[in-house]
Amino acid sequence: MTSGMSGIFDLTAVRQSCWQTCESDPGRFPADPASVPAYSHEDTREQFWAAAVFFGCVDLCEGEYRVKRIAFFVPVAVIG
């Protein structure tokens, strides 16, 4: 990922970084089990849960970068 503040504005780099992070360590941004919808097919439940955990991780990871972008702009808006 791009270093420095410009990295938080490169959405492609953010997404790639989050996918790599969640692929290697999905527990780094643990998904809330309550946010995962019910799934009734017993034979594919494990794959469904793995996908839900992965995409929940990616969503939370990307959310962290959204917060960083907001944190960057709030002081600029207050000063300017």
Long-range contacts (C-beta under 8 A, 24 or more apart in sequence): 5-72, 8-65, 8-68, 8-69, 8-72, 9-69, 14-62, 14-65, 15-58, 15-62, 17-61, 18-57, 18-58, 18-61, 18-62, 18-65, 19-58, 21-57, 21-61, 22-54, 22-57, 22-58, 22-61, 23-54, 26-53, 26-54, 26-57, 27-57, 28-57, 28-61, 29-56, 29-57, 29-58, 29-60, 29-61, 29-64, 30-56, 30-57, 30-60, 31-55, 31-56, 31-57, 31-59, 31-60, 32-56
